[in-house]
Amino acid sequence: MKKLMIANIKVTDGDLKQLAEARANAVRQALSAKIDPARLLVVPPKLNADGIKDKGKTTRADLSLQ
């Protein structure tokens, strides 16, 4: 059943963007308890690995403080 579901599921770029935004907001909320929320900024997610030149995994989160 699992194989059948995986073979037939449709995941759009919009779905991936929504998931990335939900994760980013969850991290922002968690960090806001310890860091001034004014220093935290959520930027639009990238849906591809363009610009990643190292040999690490392309699934990652980029965090920085202002």
Backbone as ProteinMPNN parsed JSONL, in Angstrom:
{"seq_chain_A": "MKKLMIANIKVTDGDLKQLAEARANAVRQALSAKIDPARLLVVPPKLNADGIKDKGKTTRADLSLQ", "coords_chain_A": {"N_chain_A": [[0.824, -1.182, 0.0], [1.944, 1.216, 0.802], [3.939, 1.618, -1.151], [2.319, 1.914, -3.401], [0.959, 4.274, -2.752], [3.119, 6.112, -2.677], [3.969, 5.955, -5.317], [1.857, 7.164, -6.638], [1.381, 9.684, -5.603], [1.068, 13.207, -5.819], [3.191, 15.847, -5.662], [3.528, 19.191, -5.541], [5.371, 22.187, -6.511], [4.263, 24.249, -5.063], [3.286, 22.875, -2.834], [5.713, 22.087, -1.656], [6.817, 24.585, -1.116], [4.965, 25.586, 0.74], [5.347, 23.767, 2.845], [8.046, 24.319, 3.489], [7.81, 26.989, 4.345], [6.139, 26.673, 6.579], [7.795, 25.174, 8.247], [9.905, 27.0, 8.586], [8.592, 29.06, 9.943], [7.93, 27.723, 12.298], [10.468, 27.273, 13.386], [11.289, 29.912, 13.696], [9.427, 30.786, 15.615], [10.165, 29.156, 17.789], [12.81, 30.042, 18.228], [12.288, 32.66, 18.899], [11.703, 32.689, 21.555], [14.095, 32.85, 22.834], [15.664, 34.681, 21.525], [15.62, 38.055, 20.478], [12.781, 38.768, 18.669], [12.827, 40.717, 16.657], [15.27, 40.485, 15.534], [15.146, 38.293, 13.965], [14.531, 36.943, 10.793], [12.525, 35.696, 8.267], [13.092, 34.356, 5.192], [12.052, 33.967, 1.747], [11.629, 30.565, 0.708], [14.027, 28.455, -1.015], [13.553, 26.322, -3.71], [15.244, 24.653, -4.966], [18.589, 23.383, -5.536], [20.355, 25.273, -6.387], [23.33, 27.136, -6.334], [24.524, 25.839, -4.21], [27.535, 24.69, -3.458], [29.166, 23.04, -1.998], [29.892, 19.645, -0.884], [27.948, 18.693, 0.73], [24.673, 17.702, 1.997], [21.84, 18.689, 0.081], [19.487, 19.371, 1.197], [18.672, 21.568, 3.531], [18.81, 24.041, 6.162], [19.226, 27.482, 6.28], [20.479, 29.611, 8.592], [20.662, 32.815, 10.088], [21.568, 35.718, 11.958], [20.453, 39.073, 12.448]], "CA_chain_A": [[0.0, 0.0, 0.0], [2.834, 2.373, 0.879], [4.547, 1.788, -2.476], [1.27, 2.418, -4.281], [0.735, 5.678, -2.41], [4.28, 6.883, -3.101], [3.994, 5.986, -6.783], [0.754, 7.946, -7.194], [1.206, 10.983, -4.947], [1.496, 14.383, -6.586], [3.727, 16.905, -4.811], [3.817, 20.342, -6.39], [6.272, 23.2, -5.952], [3.483, 24.96, -4.065], [3.284, 22.042, -1.625], [7.046, 22.174, -1.055], [6.972, 25.944, -0.592], [4.138, 25.68, 1.941], [6.03, 23.003, 3.889], [9.241, 25.073, 3.885], [7.377, 28.168, 5.094], [5.639, 26.219, 7.878], [8.972, 24.806, 9.046], [10.628, 28.229, 8.924], [7.833, 29.77, 10.969], [8.059, 26.969, 13.544], [11.813, 27.553, 13.911], [11.272, 31.317, 14.135], [8.673, 30.849, 16.86], [10.984, 28.542, 18.837], [13.946, 30.918, 18.503], [11.79, 33.912, 19.47], [11.682, 32.571, 23.012], [15.445, 33.108, 23.353], [16.295, 35.75, 20.752], [14.703, 39.147, 20.156], [12.149, 38.479, 17.378], [13.189, 41.729, 15.666], [16.528, 40.064, 14.906], [14.884, 37.109, 13.151], [13.903, 37.238, 9.512], [12.25, 34.517, 7.448], [13.171, 34.697, 3.778], [11.358, 32.976, 0.915], [12.411, 29.332, 0.538], [14.533, 28.038, -2.325], [13.049, 24.981, -3.991], [16.246, 23.89, -5.71], [19.91, 23.392, -4.907], [21.226, 26.235, -7.073], [24.225, 27.896, -5.481], [25.163, 24.991, -3.202], [28.734, 24.181, -4.118], [29.875, 22.039, -1.199], [29.448, 18.278, -1.145], [26.98, 18.319, 1.747], [23.306, 17.479, 1.537], [21.203, 19.893, -0.456], [18.357, 19.688, 2.061], [19.268, 22.266, 4.669], [18.243, 25.311, 6.602], [20.234, 28.526, 6.439], [20.093, 30.492, 9.684], [21.57, 33.91, 10.373], [20.992, 36.76, 12.809], [20.747, 40.444, 12.028]], "C_chain_A": [[0.875, 1.255, 0.0], [3.474, 2.65, -0.477], [3.547, 2.369, -3.462], [0.998, 3.893, -4.015], [1.882, 6.552, -2.899], [4.319, 7.022, -4.617], [2.95, 6.934, -7.356], [0.544, 9.315, -6.551], [1.744, 12.099, -5.841], [1.932, 15.458, -5.601], [4.153, 18.045, -5.719], [4.845, 21.254, -5.735], [5.551, 24.011, -4.873], [3.409, 24.202, -2.739], [4.625, 22.149, -0.899], [7.278, 23.543, -0.432], [6.183, 26.107, 0.703], [4.785, 24.934, 3.109], [7.251, 23.759, 4.411], [8.862, 26.288, 4.728], [6.865, 27.776, 6.483], [6.798, 25.841, 8.793], [9.732, 26.045, 9.491], [9.902, 28.99, 10.027], [7.895, 29.053, 12.316], [9.419, 27.225, 14.191], [11.865, 28.983, 14.434], [10.555, 31.453, 15.471], [9.492, 30.275, 18.02], [12.154, 29.452, 19.22], [13.512, 32.223, 19.164], [11.732, 33.883, 20.985], [13.035, 32.937, 23.626], [16.144, 34.283, 22.684], [15.23, 36.802, 20.452], [14.101, 38.891, 18.764], [12.474, 39.499, 16.284], [14.469, 41.365, 14.935], [16.343, 38.874, 13.97], [14.133, 37.492, 11.892], [13.718, 35.932, 8.753], [12.254, 34.974, 5.992], [12.452, 33.63, 2.96], [12.239, 31.733, 0.7], [12.894, 29.149, -0.891], [14.051, 26.608, -2.543], [14.018, 24.151, -4.82], [17.595, 24.04, -5.01], [20.876, 24.352, -5.608], [22.062, 27.007, -6.065], [24.891, 27.089, -4.386], [26.34, 24.297, -3.87], [29.48, 23.138, -3.293], [29.289, 20.652, -1.472], [28.469, 17.773, -0.084], [25.605, 18.087, 1.146], [22.693, 18.792, 1.071], [19.94, 20.251, 0.317], [18.918, 20.297, 3.334], [18.481, 23.508, 5.023], [19.396, 26.284, 6.772], [19.728, 29.485, 7.512], [21.125, 31.586, 9.836], [20.822, 34.93, 11.228], [21.346, 38.124, 12.246], [21.023, 41.284, 13.239]], "O_chain_A": [[0.592, 2.226, -0.703], [3.542, 3.803, -0.903], [3.899, 3.227, -4.272], [0.824, 4.673, -4.952], [1.649, 7.616, -3.472], [4.661, 8.083, -5.139], [3.135, 7.457, -8.455], [-0.386, 10.032, -6.923], [2.753, 11.934, -6.527], [1.129, 15.926, -4.794], [5.033, 17.883, -6.565], [5.151, 21.111, -4.551], [6.163, 24.412, -3.883], [3.463, 24.799, -1.664], [4.666, 22.285, 0.324], [7.863, 23.653, 0.646], [6.679, 26.703, 1.659], [4.77, 25.422, 4.239], [7.471, 23.835, 5.62], [9.528, 26.581, 5.721], [7.132, 28.478, 7.458], [6.781, 26.157, 9.983], [10.157, 26.134, 10.643], [10.538, 29.508, 10.945], [7.91, 29.702, 13.362], [9.508, 27.377, 15.409], [12.425, 29.235, 15.501], [11.028, 32.16, 16.361], [9.509, 30.846, 19.111], [12.454, 29.613, 20.403], [14.284, 32.826, 19.909], [11.716, 34.932, 21.629], [13.11, 33.293, 24.802], [17.113, 34.819, 23.223], [14.072, 36.467, 20.201], [14.84, 38.807, 17.783], [12.402, 39.17, 15.1], [14.731, 41.871, 13.844], [17.274, 38.489, 13.263], [13.196, 38.288, 11.941], [14.66, 35.151, 8.617], [11.504, 35.874, 5.613], [12.264, 32.51, 3.433], [13.452, 31.851, 0.532], [12.271, 29.616, -1.844], [14.141, 25.778, -1.638], [13.665, 23.081, -5.317], [17.71, 24.747, -4.009], [22.089, 24.243, -5.433], [21.543, 27.478, -5.053], [25.756, 27.617, -3.687], [26.167, 23.435, -4.731], [30.334, 22.427, -3.822], [28.308, 20.514, -2.203], [28.191, 16.577, -0.007], [25.4, 18.255, -0.056], [22.992, 19.861, 1.603], [19.379, 21.327, 0.113], [19.568, 19.611, 4.123], [17.609, 23.956, 4.279], [20.428, 25.937, 7.346], [18.672, 30.098, 7.357], [22.325, 31.334, 9.728], [19.593, 34.987, 11.214], [22.404, 38.307, 11.644], [21.296, 42.478, 13.114]]}, "name": "protein", "num_of_chains": 1, "seq": "MKKLMIANIKVTDGDLKQLAEARANAVRQALSAKIDPARLLVVPPKLNADGIKDKGKTTRADLSLQ"}
